[in-house]
């Protein structure tokens, strides 16, 4: 904590220099530290409002960063901030707010807060300065704080918009997966069962017919078998039943067993959330398809391992290499799916030296 209390233009200059060039989360951290040092105060934080609850997204207490953490606003001085642009309690904070146990425990006796509002006027939170000694705020001090409070409000608004965009993308992926599951099950339980029934009828008819008619039925049976196989692959591509019923290890074992090249498979058997398991399955499926169709691979290795914090996926082939993450829609779409989950995808594919795809999905 600085022993010098800056005022007016000096306060504005110090905080401006302390936050210069900082953006996003780093701006909030730079702001609370710079304000604490300029005010010579014990605690400064940016609180994000959620009805009767506040989340401290960035804080600086006694020379160290703190947060994030939350608290309820009932009985706290910040409960007034929704009604006033500035709340100033120069001294006797705990006498005025005896329910503020945290302030009493930390020895805080003065309070100054500036309301943070969105561009449409919504209350977003507040920038608070607290100290263990009397704290006066002059008009120039408040003017400087309001400037940086406006920037903090803009950052909170950006964070909220980014979170809503991420949630919206997640809903789109979830809705698409639900539709894929529905169509895949309809194909599995409906069309495929009808084809099996027709196949059985053809088998009976072939036993009862001789001559040219028998050859025609043989041809029809072969075409029906091909159509059934194609439909089965389509249903599996939409949403594999094995994934939902038996989990990722069994689903990948079934997928790789049907591959036209040898595949060395290593999969950990820990239970995974459905979005994570689904992303892993489709990533392996896409890599297998690309290796066979485009890379002329003769062999592959698939490794799916869970660590304490993430699912690590690696798919390697011995094909011709030269793959490009931006060239097609398959891997690019999977990269978008992983991004929604907070994951990342990388590709190593030098010409003539095979392709290695790595993905990490946070758990």
N, C-alpha and C positions, 0 to 999 in steps of 0.2 A: 504494500500500500504506500502510495506516495505521500510525503509529508506536506507537499505544497498543494494548495487548492487553487486551481486556475479559474479565471473569471472571463465572461463575455468573449471578446475576440480571441483571447489566448486559449480559452476552452475550445472554441470552434476550431481554431487552427490545430490544436493538439489532437483532437479526435479525427479531424480530416486527414492529418498526416498518418495517424494510426490505422486508418481504414483504407488508405489510398491503394487502389489496385486490387482490393479484396472483393470477391464476389461469392454469392451463395452462402454456404455454411461458414466459410472462412470469414466472410464479412461480419456475420453475427458474432463470431468469437472475437474478431478484432474490435468490434464495436464495444462489447461489454468490458473488455480489458482496457481499451483506451478511455472510456468514460470513467471507469473505476480509478484509473491513474490520474486523470484530469481533475476529478472531484476529490481525490484523496479519500475515497469512501471504501468501506469494508466489503460491500456486496453490490453488484450490478447484474441484472439479468433481463433477458427478453422472454416474456411469458406469452404463450399462445393460448387463447381462450377457447374452451369447449363447454358452453353453457355455464354451469356452476363449478367448473374445474379448469385449472390452468396447468399447462405443461411448460416447464422451463426448458426451452430448446437450446439456450446458450446462457451460461452464467459464469461469473468471476468472483470468487470469495477469498478474501485475505491472500491475494497473490496467486491463486490457483484456479484453473478452469473447473467448473462443476456442471452437472446435468448430463443428459436430460433426466428430469424427474417431474412428478406432478403433485398437486395439492388442491384441496377444495377451497373455494373462495368465501364460504360462509364465515363471518366473523373476522375476515381479513380486510385490510385497507384497500386492496385491489377491487373489492366488491363495489367501491364507489366509482371506479374508472369508467364504467359504462355510462354514467350520468354526467361526468365532467371530463373535459379534455386534459386537465392536469389535477392531480391530487398531491398536495404538499402538507406534510406533517413535520414541522421543523424539530420538534422534540416531544418527549413523553409518549412515544408510539405505543408502548405496551400498556400504559395507563388508559389510553384511548381505545385500544383493541386488546383487552385481556385474553381473548381467545386465540390470539396469535402466539401460540406457545413457541413456535420456531424462532420468532424474533426475540422472545425473552431468553431462550436457551443460547442464542448466538450473541446476546448483548446488544441488540440493535434498537436504537431509540429515535431515529429520524427516518423519514420516508419521503421520497419524491418519485412520482410516476407520471408518464405521458402516455395517453391513449394511442393505440395503433389502430387505424381504420383502413379498410380496403378502398379502392377507387370508387366503389358504389356506396360508400358510407358504412358498410358493415363493420362491427366491432371485431377485431382480430386478436387483440391482446394488449400488452403494455410493455413499456421499457421502464424498469424500476431501478432506483438508486437508494441504497440504505446504508446507514452508518451508525456507529456507536456513540457519536457525539452530535451536538446540535448542527443542523444543516439548513442554511438559508439559501434560497434560490432567487436571484434577481431576474429582471426581465430579459437581460442579455443572455443569461444562463439558460433560461427556458427557451428562448429563441433558438439557441444552438442545439439544445436537446430535441426540439421539434423537427429541425432539419434532418437529424439522423434518425429520429423516430419515423419520419416519412420513408426513409430508405429501408428501415427495418420492416415497416408495414408492407412495402413493396416486395421484400424478400419472403415474408410470411404468405403473401398472396400468391407469389410464384410457386412456393412449396405446395400450397393447397391445390393450385391448378395442376401441378405436376402429379400430385397424388391422385387427383380425380382422373387425369388422363391415364395413369397407370391402371387404376381400378377399371376404367372403361375398356382398356385393351384386354384386361384379364376377363372381363365379362364377355367380350366378343369371342375370345378363345374358348371360354367355357361353353358359350352357346353353340359355337361351331362343333365342339367335341360332342355335345349332347345330341346335336343333329346327326353327326356321323355315327354315333352309337345307335340311334334310332334306325337309320337307314341300313346300317350293317346288320342289326338284329332282324329287321324286316326281310332282308335278303336271305339271311341264314335260316330263319324260321318259316319263311314263306316261299320265295322263288326256288331256293335250293331243294326244299322238301318236295315241291311239285316236280322238279326235274328228276329227282330220285324216283318218284312215283311213275313218271313216264318211262324212265329207264327200266324199271321192273316190268312194266307192261310190254315194252319192246322185247325184253328177254323172254317173256312167255310167248309172244307172237313169233319170235324166231324159232322156237321149238316146234311150232305148229305149221310152219310154212316151208316149202321146198322150192327149188328152181330159182328163176330170176327174182321173184319176190323176196327170197331169203337174202340175196345179195343187197337188195335195196334196204332191207331192214338192218343188215350189218352196217351199211354206210351211215344210216340214220343213228344207230347206236353209237358209232364212233364220234359223229358230230355232236351228239348229245353229251358224250363224255367230255369232249373238249369244252363245250359250252359250260358244263358244270364246273370244270376246273377253273375256267376264266372267271366265272361268277364267284367261286370260292375265294380266289385271289382278290377280286374286287371287294368282297365283303371284309376280308382280312385287312385290306388296305384302308378301308373306311374306319373300322375300329375292331381290332382283334378280340374275339370272344375270350380267347385264352388269357388275355391280359386282365380282364375283369374277373374271370372265374378262378384263375390259378396263379396270378401274379406275374411280375416281370421275368423272373428266371425261366419259368415254364414257357412263357410267351416267346422269349428270345430263343429258347431251345427249339421250339417248334418252327420259328422263322428261319433259323440258320440250318436246321435239318433239311428244309425244302430248297436251300440254295443250290445252285448248279456248280458251285466251286467249294472245295473244302474250307470249313470255317472253324478256327480254334476259338472256343467260347469260354470266358471266365466271368461269372456274374455272382456278386454277393447276394445272399438271400434275405437281407433285412427288409422289413416292410417299409414301403414308401407311400407318400401321398399320391393320389391318383394323377394330378397334373404333372408331377415329376416323373412318375413311371410312364405316363403316356408320352411325354416329350422324349424320354430315353428310348422308348420302343421305336417311335417314328424316326428318330435320328439314325438308329442302327439300320432300320428298314431302308431308309433313303440311301445310306452308304452302301449297303449290299447291292441295291439296284444299280447304283452308279458304277460300282466296281465291275459288275457283270456286263452292263449295257455299253459303257463308254470306256472303261479302263482296260478291258481285256485281261482282267486279273485271273491268276491261276490259284490263288489262295488268299485267305484273309484271317485276321485275328481281331476278336472283339473282347474288350475288357470293360466291365462295369463294376466299379468298386465304390463303396460308401465310406467316407471318412467321418470325422466327428461333426463337420460343418457342411459338407457338400457331397454330391454324387459326382464322381469322376467317370467320364466315358471316353474311351479311345477306340477308334476303328481304323485299322491299317490294312492296306492291300499291297500286292506286289505288281500292280498294273503299270500302265505307261506314264502315269503322272500327268502333270500339266493341268490339273483341275483348278477352277476359279470359283471362289465363293460367290462372286457377283454375276457369273455368267448365266446361271439358270434360276428357276424359281424354287426348286426343291430345298436346297440347303439354305437359301436366303429366307424362305418362309420359316424354316426350322430355327434360324438365328433369331427371327422376330419372336417366335414362340419362347425361346430360351430367355430373350430379353425381358419378356413379361414376367418370367419367374425370377428375374435378377441374375440369370446365368450368362455365360459367354461361350462363344464358339470360335475355334481357330482351325486353320487349314494349312497343312504343309504338304505340297505336292510338286516337287521339282520334276521337270521333264525326264522321263526315263527311269525314275527312281521310286515309283509308287506314290501312294497318297496316304496321309495320316490325318484323321479328323479327331480333334479333342474338344470336349465340352465339359463345363463345370456348372452344376445347378445347385445353388444354396439350399440347405435343408432347414 
